Amino acid sequence: ELWVDSNAYVYARDNARGDVVIVAMFKNTSGSESEGRTWTVPIPSDLGLEGAQLVDVLNADSPRSIAVNNNAAVFSLSDWEYAIFARQSGE
């Protein structure tokens, strides 16, 4: 787990060969309308992602990405949205 609160959950999976994905989910349980959320999540250095650009593999029609810099990444998701970020093949 990289981040957990009442509305957001971010975790990483590593297959031990250096292939890491980050899964991010955001829900809006506040009962009010929301435009989504943007937040910064610490990324442990042992994941080997410093300086990496990760793309959302679930959203091929409108690709988005996150960058890991200074052991952190900024996530921006709409209400009830989730994303799976991975390195582009060849990186």
N, C-alpha and C positions, 0 to 999 in steps of 0.2 A: 504494500500500500504506500502510495506516495502522498495522497491527500484524501481525507475523508471529513465531510461535515454533513449537516442535515440535507443539503441539496446537491452536493458534488462528490464524486468518487473518481479517483485517478490511481491506476496501478500499472505496474510494468511486469512483463513476462520475458524471461531470458531462457533460450533453449540450451544454454551452456556452450554454444558454439559461437557466441557473439551476436546472434540474431535476437534483437530486442524489439518488442513492440510496447507502446504505451496506449492503454485504453482509458478514455476519459468519458464520463457521463455527467450530465447535468439535468436535474429535474427541478421543478418549481413547486415546492410544497407550502409556500407562504400564503397561498390563497389569493394573492394579488396578481394582476397582470404583470408580465415581465418581458423585457426585450432580450432575455438571456443573461449571460454573465461572462465576464472576462476576469481571470485571476492568474496569479503567478504561482507555480508549483516548484518546489525544490526537486532537483533530479540528482540522485546520488552519483558520485564520480565513478563508483565501481561498476556502473552500467556501461561505461565506455562511450557515452553519447556526447561528451563535451564537443561543441563545434558542429554537431550533426544537424542536418536539415531532415526532418521527418515529414512524410506526406500521409494524408488520410486515405487509407486504402479502400474505404467504403464509399467514398464520394468521388468517383472517377469523372462524373459529368462536370463537376465544379471543384477541381482539386484545391485543397488548402494545405497549408503546412505549418509546422512549428519549428523553431530553432532552439537548440539547447546552447545557452551561453551563460557563463559564470555559474554553472551547475543549477540552472533554472530554465523553465520554459513557460511561456504565456499561452494559456488556453482560452478560447472564446467559443462558447457554445450557446445555442438557443435553448429554450425550454424543452425538456424531454428529448434532448438530442444526445447522441453518443458518437464517438469517433475512435478509430483504431489507427494510430500513427506508427509508421515503420520507415526505415531507410529505403530510398529508391534502389532498385536493383542496380548493381554495379558500384555502389558506394562502399 
